[in-house]
C-alpha cells in the first residue's frame, strides 16, 4: 500500500491552519465590532443631545458630540424643542422686513440724521456704540449673526423704501467673505446651526444675477420641515447653489445616533469648510480671481450705486478679524475708491495684529469699538469726499 505523500499532508495542514486563522480573525473582528457597538451605544445614552445643556462634563461632551449630527437632525431637534429655548436663535437673521419693523425709520427729535447699518454682529457692535455715544444721531440696525456680506446686501435691498435714513452703512468682515458662496449659515459651521437663508448672487458679464432661497422665513422653514417634498426641494437648491453644502453632512440619517459617526462627520465638516474657504483666502491672502472676490466687489458697487440713486450717502465698513491682517483692505481699497464709495477700515483704527483689538469671543474690544464708532461719525460729519472723486 503506497504511503501518503508528505507534500499533500503538509498542504492540507497548511490549508487547515489558514482556515483556522481566518476563523479566529473573523471571530476577533466580530468581538471588536460588538464591543465598539456597545461602547457607542453607552456613549450615545450618556452624552445624548438632550443633555447638551446640562452643566459639567456631561453637558460639555454632549454638546461636542452634537456638533457631529447632520444639520437637518440638529435643526429638527431645535425646532421641536418644547421649551422654546432655541426660538431666538431660530428667528435670528432672516431677511424679513417684519423682523425690523420696530427699528427707527427716521431721525428723531433733535437728531441730525438717521444712519442705517446692515451687517453681522461686528457691525451691530459698532452701530450700538454710535447710538450710545451720539444722541444726535439716529440708528437703524439690521443684522444677522455671523452673516456674510451678501446677507447684508440682501437686507439693504429689502429695506429700501422702508425708512428715511440719510446714510446707509454696509459692514463687511474678513471672516465671512467666503459666505457669499452660500445661501444659509447652517451649511458653513458645525458650531451653531443657524438656519436663516439669503440670496445667492452671481456675476455674469459684469451684471449681478440672483437666486432667491425657496425658504426665506422661519414660518417657511417650519413648513418645509413638516413636508418632505418641500424639504427635499430646499435641499436640492442648496446642493445646486451653495458651495458649502454636502449631502452627507446636511441630510439626516441613522448615523445621527452613532457617536463614532458623529466624530467622523464633525471632522469632515471642518475639512469641507476649509476646502471652500481656501478657495477664497489662502495663506498669501484673499484670492484676487476667486468667484467670491468678484461677487463681493459687484454687490458693494451696486450698494453704492443704489444708495446714491435713493439720495443717500453710502459707506462700507471694512472690518478685519483676528489674524487676518490687512488682507481685506488690500482686496477692497482700490475698487471702492474707483467706484466712488466711502469706506472706513477697522485696521486703520485698531490694527488686527494687536491682540488688544479683540475680545476673547472675536468681537472688538470696547475701546476699539468706541474708536471705530468715533471715526465713523467724524467721517460722516465731513463732506462726502468719495462721491466727489466719483463725480470728478
C-alpha positions as CSV (number, residue, x, y, z in Angstrom):
1,X,0.0,0.0,0.0
2,X,1.5,3.3,-1.1
3,X,2.4,5.8,1.7
4,X,0.7,9.2,1.7
5,X,2.6,11.9,0.1
6,X,4.2,14.2,2.7
7,X,3.7,17.2,0.4
8,X,0.0,16.6,0.2
9,X,-0.2,16.2,4.0
10,X,1.7,19.4,4.5
11,X,-0.5,21.2,2.1
12,X,-3.7,20.0,3.8
13,X,-2.2,21.0,7.2
14,X,-1.3,24.5,5.9
15,X,-4.8,25.0,4.5
16,X,-6.4,23.9,7.7
17,X,-4.2,26.3,9.6
18,X,-5.1,29.2,7.2
19,X,-8.8,28.5,7.6
20,X,-8.4,28.3,11.4
21,X,-6.5,31.6,11.3
22,X,-9.2,33.2,9.2
23,X,-11.9,32.0,11.6
24,X,-10.0,33.3,14.6
25,X,-9.5,36.7,12.9
26,X,-13.2,36.8,11.9
27,X,-14.3,36.0,15.5
28,X,-11.9,38.6,16.9
29,X,-13.1,41.2,14.4
30,X,-16.7,40.3,15.3
31,X,-15.9,40.9,19.0
32,X,-14.2,44.2,18.3
33,X,-17.3,45.3,16.3
34,X,-19.6,44.1,19.0
35,X,-17.8,46.0,21.8
36,X,-17.4,49.1,19.7
37,X,-21.2,49.0,19.2
38,X,-21.7,48.5,22.9
39,X,-19.4,51.4,23.7
40,X,-21.0,53.5,21.0
41,X,-24.5,52.8,22.4
42,X,-23.4,53.6,26.0
43,X,-21.8,56.8,24.9
44,X,-24.9,57.7,23.0
45,X,-27.1,57.3,26.0
46,X,-24.6,59.0,28.3
47,X,-24.0,62.0,26.1
48,X,-27.3,62.3,24.2
49,X,-28.1,65.6,22.5
50,X,-30.8,66.2,25.2
51,X,-28.0,66.6,27.8
52,X,-26.1,69.2,25.8
53,X,-27.4,72.0,28.0
54,X,-26.6,70.3,31.3
55,X,-23.8,71.7,33.5
56,X,-20.5,70.0,33.9
57,X,-18.6,67.5,31.8
58,X,-21.6,65.5,30.7
59,X,-23.2,68.6,29.1
60,X,-19.8,69.7,27.5
61,X,-19.3,66.2,25.9
62,X,-22.9,66.0,24.8
63,X,-22.6,69.4,23.2
64,X,-19.4,68.4,21.5
65,X,-20.9,65.2,20.1
66,X,-24.0,67.0,18.9
67,X,-21.8,69.0,16.5
68,X,-21.3,65.8,14.6
69,X,-25.0,65.4,13.9
70,X,-26.3,66.2,10.5
71,X,-27.5,69.8,10.0
72,X,-31.0,68.6,9.4
73,X,-31.1,66.5,12.6
74,X,-29.8,69.3,14.8
75,X,-32.3,71.7,13.2
76,X,-35.2,69.4,13.8
77,X,-34.2,69.0,17.4
78,X,-34.3,72.7,17.9
79,X,-37.5,73.3,16.1
80,X,-39.2,70.5,18.0
81,X,-37.9,71.6,21.4
82,X,-40.9,72.0,23.7
83,X,-39.2,74.5,26.0
84,X,-38.8,77.1,23.2
85,X,-35.2,77.9,24.4
86,X,-34.0,77.9,20.8
87,X,-36.6,80.2,19.5
88,X,-34.5,83.3,19.5
89,X,-31.7,81.6,17.6
90,X,-34.1,80.1,15.1
91,X,-35.7,83.5,14.4
92,X,-32.5,85.5,14.0
93,X,-31.0,86.6,10.7
94,X,-33.9,86.1,8.3
95,X,-34.1,88.7,5.5
96,X,-37.6,89.6,6.6
97,X,-38.6,93.3,7.0
98,X,-41.2,92.2,9.6
99,X,-38.4,91.4,11.9
100,X,-37.0,95.0,11.9
101,X,-40.3,96.9,11.7
102,X,-39.7,98.3,15.2
103,X,-36.3,99.9,14.2
104,X,-36.1,103.6,13.8
105,X,-37.4,104.7,10.4
106,X,-36.5,108.4,10.5
107,X,-34.4,110.7,12.6
108,X,-36.0,111.6,15.9
109,X,-36.5,114.9,17.5
110,X,-33.2,116.7,18.0
111,X,-31.3,114.3,15.8
112,X,-29.3,115.5,12.8
113,X,-29.5,112.3,10.7
114,X,-30.5,108.6,10.7
115,X,-27.9,106.1,9.9
116,X,-29.0,102.6,8.8
117,X,-26.5,99.7,9.4
118,X,-26.5,96.3,7.7
119,X,-24.1,93.5,8.6
120,X,-23.2,91.0,11.2
121,X,-22.6,91.2,15.0
122,X,-19.4,93.2,14.5
123,X,-21.4,95.8,12.5
124,X,-24.0,95.8,15.2
125,X,-21.4,96.3,17.9
126,X,-20.1,99.5,16.2
127,X,-23.7,100.7,15.5
128,X,-24.6,100.2,19.1
129,X,-21.7,102.4,20.2
130,X,-22.7,105.0,17.7
131,X,-26.2,105.1,19.2
132,X,-24.9,105.2,22.8
133,X,-22.2,107.9,22.2
134,X,-24.1,110.2,19.8
135,X,-27.7,111.0,20.9
136,X,-27.9,113.5,18.0
137,X,-27.6,110.6,15.5
138,X,-30.5,108.1,15.0
139,X,-29.5,104.5,14.3
140,X,-31.3,101.7,12.4
141,X,-29.8,98.2,12.8
142,X,-30.5,95.2,10.5
143,X,-28.1,92.4,11.1
144,X,-27.6,88.6,11.1
145,X,-25.3,86.6,13.4
146,X,-22.0,85.7,11.6
147,X,-23.7,86.9,8.4
148,X,-21.7,87.3,5.1
149,X,-21.7,90.5,3.0
150,X,-24.3,89.0,0.7
151,X,-26.8,88.8,3.6
152,X,-26.1,92.4,4.5
153,X,-26.7,93.5,0.9
154,X,-29.9,91.4,0.6
155,X,-31.1,93.2,3.8
156,X,-30.2,96.6,2.4
157,X,-32.3,95.8,-0.8
158,X,-35.2,94.5,1.2
159,X,-35.1,97.6,3.4
160,X,-35.2,100.2,0.7
161,X,-38.3,102.4,0.9
162,X,-39.0,101.4,4.5
163,X,-37.0,104.2,6.1
164,X,-35.8,107.7,5.6
165,X,-32.1,107.2,6.5
166,X,-29.6,109.8,5.4
167,X,-26.7,107.4,5.5
168,X,-26.6,103.6,4.8
169,X,-23.6,101.6,6.1
170,X,-22.8,98.0,4.9
171,X,-20.5,96.0,7.1
172,X,-18.0,93.5,5.6
173,X,-15.9,91.4,7.9
174,X,-12.9,89.4,6.7
175,X,-14.0,86.1,8.3
176,X,-17.3,86.0,6.4
177,X,-16.3,86.8,2.8
178,X,-16.4,83.1,1.8
179,X,-20.1,83.1,2.9
180,X,-21.1,84.9,-0.3
181,X,-20.8,81.4,-1.9
182,X,-23.5,80.1,0.4
183,X,-27.3,80.5,0.9
184,X,-27.5,79.8,4.6
185,X,-25.3,79.8,7.6
186,X,-26.2,76.3,8.5
187,X,-24.1,74.7,5.8
188,X,-21.0,76.6,6.9
189,X,-20.5,75.8,10.5
190,X,-20.9,72.9,12.9
191,X,-20.7,75.2,16.0
192,X,-24.3,76.5,15.8
193,X,-26.9,75.6,13.1
194,X,-28.3,79.0,12.3
195,X,-30.9,78.2,9.6
196,X,-31.6,81.7,8.2
197,X,-31.2,82.0,4.4
198,X,-30.3,84.7,2.0
199,X,-29.9,85.4,-1.7
200,X,-27.1,83.8,-3.7
201,X,-25.5,86.3,-6.1
202,X,-23.5,85.6,-9.2
203,X,-21.7,87.9,-11.6
204,X,-22.3,87.3,-15.3
205,X,-20.8,89.6,-17.9
206,X,-20.4,92.3,-15.2
207,X,-24.0,92.1,-14.1
208,X,-25.4,90.7,-10.9
209,X,-27.8,87.8,-11.1
210,X,-29.6,86.5,-8.0
211,X,-31.1,83.1,-6.9
212,X,-33.6,83.7,-4.2
213,X,-34.0,81.0,-1.5
214,X,-37.0,78.8,-1.6
215,X,-37.2,79.0,2.2
216,X,-37.0,82.7,3.2
217,X,-38.7,82.9,6.6
218,X,-38.9,80.9,9.8
219,X,-42.5,80.1,9.1
220,X,-41.5,78.6,5.7
221,X,-38.7,76.7,7.3
222,X,-41.1,75.0,9.8
223,X,-43.5,74.2,6.9
224,X,-40.6,72.7,4.9
225,X,-39.5,70.5,7.8
226,X,-43.1,69.2,8.1
227,X,-43.4,68.4,4.4
228,X,-40.8,66.0,3.0
229,X,-41.2,67.1,-0.6
230,X,-40.8,70.8,0.3
231,X,-37.7,70.0,2.4
232,X,-36.2,68.0,-0.5
233,X,-36.7,71.0,-2.8
234,X,-34.9,73.2,-0.3
235,X,-32.0,70.7,0.0
236,X,-31.8,70.4,-3.8
237,X,-31.5,74.1,-4.2
238,X,-28.7,74.2,-1.6
239,X,-27.0,71.3,-3.4
240,X,-27.1,73.3,-6.6
241,X,-26.1,76.8,-5.5
242,X,-24.5,76.6,-2.0
243,X,-20.8,75.8,-2.3
244,X,-20.6,74.7,1.3
245,X,-23.4,72.2,1.0
246,X,-22.6,68.5,1.4
247,X,-25.4,65.9,1.4
248,X,-23.6,63.6,3.8
249,X,-23.2,66.4,6.3
250,X,-26.6,68.0,5.8
251,X,-29.1,65.2,5.4
252,X,-30.4,63.3,8.5
253,X,-29.7,59.6,8.6
254,X,-29.4,56.7,11.1
255,X,-25.8,57.7,11.7
256,X,-27.0,60.7,13.7
257,X,-27.4,58.1,16.6
258,X,-23.8,56.9,16.4
259,X,-21.1,58.7,18.5
260,X,-18.3,57.4,16.2
261,X,-20.1,58.6,13.1
262,X,-20.6,62.0,14.8
263,X,-16.9,62.3,15.4
264,X,-16.2,61.5,11.8
265,X,-18.8,63.8,10.5
266,X,-17.5,66.7,12.6
267,X,-14.1,66.2,11.1
268,X,-15.5,66.1,7.6
269,X,-17.5,69.3,8.2
270,X,-14.4,71.2,9.3
271,X,-12.5,69.9,6.3
272,X,-15.3,70.9,3.9
273,X,-15.4,74.4,5.4
274,X,-11.7,74.8,4.9
275,X,-11.8,73.5,1.4
276,X,-14.3,76.1,0.3
277,X,-12.7,78.9,2.4
278,X,-9.3,78.2,1.0
279,X,-10.6,79.0,-2.5
280,X,-11.4,82.5,-1.3
281,X,-8.5,83.2,1.1
282,X,-5.2,81.3,1.1
283,X,-2.0,81.7,3.1
284,X,-1.0,84.7,1.0
285,X,-4.3,86.4,1.4
286,X,-7.6,86.8,-0.5
287,X,-7.6,85.2,-4.0
288,X,-7.9,88.1,-6.5
289,X,-9.6,86.0,-9.1
290,X,-12.0,84.0,-7.0
291,X,-15.7,84.0,-7.5
292,X,-16.2,85.4,-4.0
293,X,-14.0,88.4,-4.8
294,X,-15.9,89.2,-8.0
295,X,-19.3,88.8,-6.2
296,X,-18.2,90.9,-3.2
297,X,-16.9,93.8,-5.4
298,X,-20.1,93.7,-7.5
299,X,-22.5,93.8,-4.6
300,X,-20.6,96.7,-3.0
301,X,-20.6,98.6,-6.3
302,X,-24.3,98.1,-6.6
303,X,-24.8,99.0,-3.0
304,X,-23.1,102.4,-3.6
305,X,-25.0,103.0,-6.8
306,X,-28.4,102.2,-5.4
307,X,-27.8,104.3,-2.3
308,X,-26.9,107.3,-4.4
309,X,-30.0,106.8,-6.6
310,X,-32.0,106.9,-3.4
311,X,-30.4,110.1,-2.4
312,X,-28.5,108.6,0.5
313,X,-24.8,108.6,1.4
314,X,-23.2,105.1,1.3
315,X,-20.3,103.9,3.4
316,X,-18.7,100.4,3.6
317,X,-17.4,99.4,7.0
318,X,-14.4,97.1,6.3
319,X,-13.6,95.0,9.4
320,X,-10.6,92.8,9.8
321,X,-11.0,89.9,12.2
322,X,-8.3,88.2,14.4
323,X,-5.3,87.1,12.4
324,X,-6.5,88.4,9.0
325,X,-4.2,91.5,8.9
326,X,-4.9,93.9,6.2
327,X,-5.9,91.3,3.5
328,X,-9.4,92.6,3.1
329,X,-8.2,96.2,3.0
330,X,-5.9,95.3,0.1
331,X,-8.7,93.5,-1.7
332,X,-11.3,96.3,-1.5
333,X,-9.5,99.6,-1.0
334,X,-8.7,100.3,-4.7
335,X,-12.1,99.0,-6.1
336,X,-14.1,101.0,-3.6
337,X,-12.2,104.2,-4.4
338,X,-12.7,103.6,-8.1
339,X,-16.4,103.1,-7.6
340,X,-16.5,106.3,-5.5
341,X,-17.7,104.6,-2.3
342,X,-16.6,105.9,1.0
343,X,-15.1,103.3,3.3
344,X,-13.8,103.0,6.9
345,X,-11.2,100.3,7.6
346,X,-11.1,99.0,11.1
347,X,-7.5,98.0,10.6
348,X,-6.6,101.7,10.2
349,X,-8.1,102.5,13.6
350,X,-7.3,99.3,15.5
351,X,-4.6,97.1,14.0
352,X,-5.7,93.5,13.7
353,X,-2.2,92.4,14.6
354,X,-2.8,93.9,18.1
355,X,-4.4,91.2,20.3
356,X,-5.9,94.0,22.5
357,X,-8.1,94.9,19.5
358,X,-10.4,92.0,20.2
359,X,-12.2,90.3,23.0
360,X,-11.9,86.6,23.6
361,X,-15.1,85.9,21.5
362,X,-13.7,87.7,18.5
363,X,-15.6,90.9,18.8
364,X,-13.9,94.2,19.1
365,X,-12.7,95.3,22.5
366,X,-14.9,98.1,24.0
367,X,-12.1,100.6,23.4
368,X,-11.6,99.6,19.8
369,X,-15.4,99.6,19.1
370,X,-15.6,103.1,20.5
371,X,-12.6,104.3,18.4
372,X,-14.2,102.9,15.2
373,X,-17.5,104.4,16.0
374,X,-15.9,107.8,16.7
375,X,-14.0,107.7,13.4
376,X,-17.2,106.7,11.6
377,X,-19.2,109.6,13.0
378,X,-16.3,112.0,12.5
379,X,-16.2,111.0,8.8
380,X,-20.0,111.3,8.4
381,X,-19.9,114.9,9.7
382,X,-17.5,115.8,6.9
383,X,-18.3,116.3,3.2
384,X,-18.8,113.2,1.1
385,X,-15.2,113.0,-0.3
386,X,-15.6,109.7,-2.0
387,X,-18.6,110.8,-4.1
388,X,-16.7,114.0,-5.1
389,X,-14.0,111.8,-6.5
390,X,-16.6,109.6,-8.2
391,X,-18.2,112.6,-9.9
392,X,-14.9,114.4,-10.8
